[in-house]
Amino acid sequence: MLNVERTRTIMAREKADWLVATTPENVFYATGFRSLGQWLMRSSKIEVLVLIPLHDPRQSILIAPAQELDVAAAIPPQVSQVHPVGHTTIEPGDKSLWEEPDRRLARWIFDTPNHKSVYAAVQALNLIQPGERVILDDHLTYEGLQRIMPGNADLFVAPEVMQDVRVIKTDEEIALLRKGVEIAENGLRASLAALRTGVSERELAHVNDKVIVEAGAIPYMTIVGIGSNGASPNHPPTDRRLRPNELIRWDTGCEVDGYRVDMGFIAFYGEPGPKVARYADAVDRAQTACFNAIRPGNTLDQVYQAGFDVMKAVIPDYRRKHLGHGVGIEVREPPMVAPAKAHEERGVFFQRDTTGLIEKGMIISLEVLYCYGSRYFGGSVPHTGRGNRGTSRQP
């Protein structure tokens, strides 16, 4: 769901004539085309390119393996041209039985010249002119593209440019994420209603996932932890069964039409002790402080500091590298709610500076949490920067 005006504005700011999308996430964002090979076999170096022109980003060109264009035929990409790379063996069969996807695929496979590689396609199309400035979103195709660039063309890698485009969501993207939040919340409610002595983590996860699937979404990252298992951030659901006076943690989400939401929730089965209650209250108040700080004009590090100060007042040794992140096509993407000048989280580049301003249209999943002994306190609430409105109504 390419944000056309923002793409044009940022390309003009960067003095770029072309923006080239190559990662699975950026290709999907720019065109709606999802290369099955790219998503499932990332180590196979399956190459897909999208050429996005400054003069009109809606006139993008998709260059993709011929054997994967059946996906594009079924769900037409939002591009002006499609160019196949390599061959695929498809027999035409009885044309009288063809439907529209068959005709689209035949046009690309039989009637459009195919190319030996994505680089040969770029060279043959001859769209990039001498002296033009080309921004590439990833380094993996840099050498191949550099070899076929026309004279004096300036090709450089700048992943943050595409990140800057994607960080502000369109109304359509926000609607998908809001739908995902509603579905994920319904899964959490159903799982919460299933709490009883003896229920297992696996059973609670199944209840959650069943609701999500029945709503037409895809469960994503269902984590359920009972008791000490709740303190493990990545704990998979097991046969561990619930006993009275235990804490249960969910970290779950779902995917709707390619967009993912990230939710977290904790519950007590019985009565928590005073320290547990105090820590849970601190997390809740810190989450609220972050939420209230998400306003246009505030900075990301100010949002972080608002929540961190609440936690630090209750837990003096509290440490946390970030208190939230963006969601969208990826379950974790810019912007990052982190301390000032924090450039990286676990080695993944998010953006150049977390002192950046909150902007209208950002979607942030707040993620205040604390692991104490065998207990994990936390929750995540998707939030839009549009007038400080949250998208979540968690149970």
N, C-alpha and C positions, 0 to 999 in steps of 0.2 A: 504494500500500500504506500507507494512512493509519495512523499510529501513534495509535490512538484515545486511549489513556490519556495519552500525552504531550500530545496536542492539547488535551484537557480541562484538564490541569494548567497548561499555558502560557496558555490562554485565561482561566482563573481568575486566574492571576497578573497578567495584563494587564487584568483586570476587563472582559473582552470578552464580550458576549452572542452576537455573530456574528463569524465569520472568513470573509472573502470571497476566494476564489482566482480569479485571472483570467489569470495567465501560463500558457503551454502546459505548462511543467514542473509548476507547482503544481496545475493542473487534473488533469493525469495522476496526480500523486501522491495527490490527494484522492479520485479517483474511478476511475482506471484508464481513463478516456476520453481518447483522443488526437484532438484536432481536427486533421484533415488540413490545413485552411486555415490554422489558427494556426501549425502547424509549418513549412509550406512557403512561406507568404506572409505573413511577419511584418509587412510594411509595409502590408498591406491592411486592418489594423484589424478583423479578424474578432473579434467579441466573444463570449466564453464566460464564464459566471459559475458558481461553485459556492458556495452558501450553506451554511456549516458552523455548526450551532447548538451552543452550549455544553452544553445539557442532554444531548445525545447526538450526538457527531460522526458516528455511523453513520447518522444520519437526514438526511444532506446532500441538497440539492436541486441538480440540474444544469439549467442554462438554456443552450441551445445552438441553433445554426442548424438548422432542420428539414432542410436539404439535407445535413447531415453526420450525421444520426442513424442512417444505415445502418451507420456504424461502431459505434455503441452497440448496435445490434440484433445485430450479429455478435459483439461482445464486451461483454456487459452491464456497465455501470458499477456501482460499489458505492455506490449512492445509494438514497434512498427514493422520489424522484420525478424525472421527466424532463419538462421543459417546452420545447416547440419555439418558435423565433423565426423569423418569415417563412414563406414557402411553398416547397414543392418539388413538382414535377410527377411523380407516380407513379400509374400506372394499376394498379388492383387485380389485374386478370387473373383467372385461374381460381383461386378460393380453395381448391379441393380440392388444388391443387399446393403450397400454402403450407407452408413449414417453420417451425420455431419463430422464427428470426430475422425471417421475413416477418410473423408475427403480432405480434411485439414492435413492429416498425416501423409496422405498420398502426395499432396502438393509439395510438402517439404522434402519427402524422401525421393519421389520420382521426378519432380519438376524443378527443384532448386539445386543448383550446382553444389556438390559436397566438397569439403576441403580435407586435406590430410591432417591438419591440426588447427587449433584455435588461432595460432600465430599466422598460419597460412591464410586463414580466413580474414584476419585483420588486414593483412598485407593486400590481399586481393580486393577487398572492399575499398581500399584507398580513401578512407574517410578522414583519417588523421593527417593533417597537412604539415609541411615543414614550418618550424618555428612555433607550433602549438604546444600548449602546456597540458600534460596528461597526468592525472593523479590516480594512483593504483592503491587499492585497499589492503593489499597483502603482498609479501615479498616472494611468494612461491612462483609466480609467473613473471617476475621482473626480468630475469635474464632472457627468456624467450621473447618477450615483448621488446626489450631493448634492442635485440638483434634486427628487428624489422621496422623500427621507428624511422620515419623519414628524416632527412637532414635537419639538424638544429631543433628537432622536437625535444621537449624537456619532459622526461618520464621520471617520476619519483614516487616512492612509497610513503603514504600518509594515512594509516588506518583511522586516525582520529577525525578525518574529514567526513567519512561515512558515518562515524559514530555521532558527530555533531548533527548530521541530518536526521538520524534515527531517534535522537534523544527527545525530540518534540513530537508527540503523537498526533495524528489526525483524528478527527471526530470518529471516523470509521474504526480506527485502531482502538480508541478508548471504548467504543461500544463493544468490541470483541472482548477486551480485557474485563470490562464490567460484567459481561455475560459469564466469562470464566470465573470471576469471583463469586457470583451468585451460585453457580453450579458447585464450585468447591465448598462454599459455605453449607450448601444443602447436604453434601457428603459428610462434612464434619458434624452437622446436627444429627444425621442418621447414626453416625458412629457413636456420638455422645449418648444418644438414646439407647444404644445397645449395651451400655455399661452394666455389668452385673458381676457378682462374685463368680470367678471361674472362666470368664470370657478371655479368649486369647488375643494377643496382638494381631495374629493373622486373621482372626475372625473380624476384629474391628476394622482392619484394613480392607477386607473383602466388602464389608457393608459400605464403607466410604467409596470404594471403586465402583461398586454396582450402581450406586446413585449417579455417579459421574457418567458412566457408560450409557445408562438409560436416558440421560439428558442429552446425549449426542456428542459428548466431549471425550477426550482421551485422558485417563489418569496419568499423572506425571509425578514421579518421585514420592510415592506413598511411604512415609516413615511413621511407625507407631511404636512407642517405647513405654513400657510399664515399669514402675519402680526404678531400680538402678539402670535399666536399659534406657530410660528417658534421658540420662545424662550423656549418652553417646550420640553425637550429632548425626551420624550416618547409619544409625541402627536399622537393619531390615526387620520387618515384622516376623516374629517367631511364634512358637507354641507357648511362650511364657504367659501364664494366666494371672488374672487380676485378683488381688486379695484386698480386704478392707484396709482403709486408711493408706492408700497408695496414690501416687501422682501418675498421671498419664499424659504423654506428650504426642502431639501430631505435628508432622511437617509434611505438607501435602500440597497438591495443586492439580491443575489440569491444563490441557491444550485445546483451544477452540480455533479452528481454521488457521492453524499455524502460530497462534499467539498463546503464550504460557503465563500462568499466574502462580504465585508462590505464597502459601499460607502457612501459618503456624498457630498452635493453640495448646494450652495446658488445662487440665482439669484435676480435681481432687475427688477421689472416691472415698468419702468419709470426712473426717475433720483433720486439717493440717495442724502441725505444731506451730508455736508462736514464731519461731525463726523462719520457717517455711512461709508462713502467712506474710511476714514482714518483707521478705525478699520478693515474693510474688507481687505485693503491693508496690514495691519500688519499681519493678519492671513495668507494671501498668502505668504508674505515674510518669516514668521516663518515656514510655511510648506516647503518652498524651502530650508531654512536653515537646517531643520531636514533631508530632502531628501539628501542634499549634504554631511551631516555628516554620513550617513549610508554607511560606507566603512569597509571592513575587517580590523580589528586592532583597530578600535574605540570601545568605550564602549557604552552600552545602555544609561547610564546616561549622557554621552557626547552628544548623539543625543538629549535627552530631553533638556539639557542646551542650546544647539544651538538655538532651537526654543523658549524656555522660555525667553532667553535674548532679543530676538527680540520683543516679546510681552510685556515684562516688560518695555522696553524703550518707548513704546507708551502708555501703560496702566500701570501706576506704581503699582496699587493694583491688578494686574493680579494674579490669582491663578488657578492652575490646577494640579491634582494629577498624571496625565500621559498624554503623547502626542502621544500615539500609542500603538498598541498591535499586536500580531500575529493573523493570520487567518488560517483556514484549515478545519478540521472536525468540529471544534467549531468556532463560529463567533468571539470569543475572547479566545485566548490561548497564551501561551508563544511564543516569548519573550515580555516583557513589557517595553515600553519606559517611564521610570520613574526616579525620582531623585535617587541619590546614596543611597544604603541601604534600599530602599523601598521594603518591602517584600510582602505586601498585597495590594490589591485594592478591596474595598468593601467586605472584608472578604474572597475573593477567592484567594487561594494560587497559585502563578504563578511560582516563582522560588526562589532560595535561595538568589540571589544577583543580583541587576540590574547593577552592575559594570561589569557584564560579557561582553565578547567581541562579537562584531558583527562577525558572521561567514557566509561563503558562503553557500547559500541555505536557509537562513532564509527568511520568508515572513512576512513583517510588514505592517500593515495598519496604516499610519500616521493619527493622529486625533487631529489636532490643532483646538480649538474652543474657543469661548467667547460669553457668554450671557450678553447682555446689554439692560436693560429695557425690552422692548417687542421684542427685536431683538436677533437673534442667528447667530453668524458668525462662519463658520467652513466648513471643508471638510475633507474627508479621501481618501488617495491614497494608494492602495496596492503597495508594493515595495518589490523587491527581492534583497538580499544582493549579488547577483552574478554580480560583476562588476558595482555596483551602477546603475542598470537598473530598471526603474519603469515598472509596468505592466499596468498603467492607462494612457488613453488619454482622460481625461474627457472633456465634451463639454464646 
